[in-house]
Amino acid sequence: MFLNEILDPEYCACSLRDGLDLVQKAIVRTGYNEKIKIAIGVTATEFCIGTKYDLDFKTPNKSGQNFKSGQDMIDMYKELCADYPIVSIEDPFDKEDWEHVKYFTNLGICQVVGGDLIMSNPKRIERAIQENACNALLLKVNQIGTVTEAIEVVKMAKDDQWGVVISQRSGETEDSFISDLSVGLATSQIKAGAPCRGERLAKYNQLLRIEEELGDQAVYTGEKWRN
């Protein structure tokens, strides 16, 4: 679920909580409500103006009327994590808002994933590690450049006990390599989108094939999903 989509009237006219309520109801209807958790991709850089966050940035004639400070955003995330089974938030602040992402990460409420914040860049990852600015890496292979470099940054993240999320990109193809990479690097987390289009299903189908091939060696991580 992407916050910027929930806030976009082109997608729906619901509030953030309306969207989370729908997801929660769907989880309950599966019968696995104790096993399924929620991860949110915020991409806050897209609606950060200066030092404020405009939650109405995609609403016609309302942009600028619902500004939130960094502390307001922290308070909102704390409330959401208390009210819903949210275990992971990606890019909760602007990519240069190191102050608030550090503070939020240190609260220890959930996994904080650095996507735009670190851009799979070794130097930014090193800074995030030193400043404890997040605790998980969003890895986009074509962003970092080579598979060798991808393996190196995953090792860097794991050495600091970070979680690692292998991610697809916009304009994705039906190539399923990131599924193999995720299993090979034992990341436990993959971001491939909802299973509603061929390029996304290809990743999940490959994971199923890998599980079948591994047989008894395939281990469900359960509560150890982060590492």
N, C-alpha and C positions, 0 to 999 in steps of 0.2 A: 504494500500500500504506500502511495506517495502523497505526502501532505499537499504538495503543490497541485496535484490532480483533484484532491478532495475540495480544495479551495477554489477550483476552476468551475464556474457555472456552465461551461461547455460540456463538462463531464457530468456534473450533477449539481443540484441546488441545495445540497445538504451541508451541515456544519461538520467540523472535524469529529465531534462526538457522535453525530448521526452516522457517519461512516464507520466509526469504530463499533458502534452498537450493532450495525448490520453484520460486520465481521464476527463479532462475538456471538450473535444469534446463529450464524452459519456454523461456527465451531461447536456450539451446544448441540445443534441438530445432527452433527456427525456422530455424537456419542463419545467423542474423544476430548471433551473439554478440559480434562486434566493433563492431556498430553500435547495439545496444540497451543503454541504461544504466538504472539504477534511481534513482528519486526516492522519498524516504520522507517521509510526513507524520506527525510525532510527536505534535503537539498536547499537549505536555508539561504545560501548565497543568492539564489534566484529572486528572493524577495527582501533582501537586506538593502536598505537605503541609508548610507552613512553608518550610523551606529544603531539604527532602529530597524525593526522587522515589520513589514507591512503585510498583515494577514489578509487584507482585502485587495491585494495587488492585482488580482484577476477579475475583480467584480466591477462592472461598469459603473462609473459615477461615484464609486465609493473608495477608490484607491486613496490611501493616505489618511483614512478616518479610523483605522484600527491599528495604529502603531504600537509595537511592543518593544520594550528595552530588553537587553540581554537577560537581566534578572527576571523580568516578566516571563520570558521564554522558559527560564529554568523553573519558575514556579508552575508554569503550565505543564511542563514535562513531568514534574513531580506528581502533580494531580492525576495526569493521565496514567502514569505507571502505577499509581495507587488504585485506580479505578478499573484498569484493564490489565490482562496478562501480557504486558509489553516487556520483552526481554532484551530488545536491541533497538537502538536509534542511530540512523546513519546521518551524518552531517547536520546535527541539530542547530548549528550556528554558521555564520559566514566563514568562508575559508581562511580569513585573516583575523577572525575573532578568537584568538588564542586564549584570551583571559577567561571568557565564559565557558568555553569548551573544557578548559582545564578544571575549572571549579565544578562543573557538572560531572565530569568523569570521576573526580575525587569523592563525590557523594556516594559512589558505588551502587547506584540504583539499578543500573542495567549496563549492558554492553554498549559502548559508544564507538561507532565505526567511523573511521576517517576515510572519506572518499575524496571529495573536493579539497578537504583539508590537507591531505598529503599527496594526492594525485599519483600514487604508486612511485613517488620520487624518493630515492634513498636519502637525500639530504633532509627532506621534510619529515620523512619517517624517523630519522635520527633525532631531529628536534622534538618531534612528538614524544618519542621515548624518553628523552632527557627531561622534558617538561611535564610528562604524564598527561598529555593533552587528549589522548584517547586510548582505548585498549583493544582495538581491533583494526585490521588492515582490510580495505576493500581493494582487491587486486584486479586490475584491468590489464591483461597481457599486452594488448596493442598500445596501451598508454605508456607502459614502461619501455617497450621496444623489442626485447628478445626473451625467449624462454629461459635462457641462462640467467638474465637479470631478474626475471620473475622468481626463479628458485632462490636467488640470493636474498631478495627482500622478504620472502616468506620465512627463510631461516632467521633473518634479522628480527622479524616480528615474533616468531616462536621462541627465540632465545630470551625475549622479554615477557614471555607468557601471554602474548596477545592472541586473540582469536584471528582467524583469517577467513575472509569471504571471497571466493572466486566469482567474478562478475562477468556477465555478457555486456555487450555495448549496444547502443542505439544503432539501428541499421544492421542488426545481426543477421547472420546467414544460418543455414541448417547444419553447418559444421558443428560437431559435438565435442571438439577437442577439450573445451574447458571442463567437461565432465570427467574425462580421463585425468586431466591435470589436478582436479580437485581431489580425486581418489588417490592419485599417485603421491600428492603432497600431504595427504591426510588432513585436509583443512576442515573437514566436518561441516562446512557451510558453503552453499552455492547460491548465487542470485541469478535466476534465469527467467523470472517473470511468471505470470499466471499461465497455466497449461491450456492456452486458448489459441495458439498459432503454431504453425509447423516448425519455425526456427526455435521455439521454446520447447515444444514437445520432443524435439530431437535430443535435447540435453537430458531430459528426464528418462526417455527411452534408453539412452545409452547407459545411464546410471542403473536402470533395471537389468540391462544385459550384463553389466559388470558384476552386479550382485549375484546374478544367476551363475556366472562363470566362477566367482569366488566360492560359492556354496557355503559350507560351514565356516569358512574363513572370514566371511562378511560379518562384521560386528556392528550392531546398532549402538550408537553412542549414547542415546538417552540423555540423561541430565549432564553428561560430559560433552555436550554438543559444541562447546566453545573451543576445547583443546584436546 
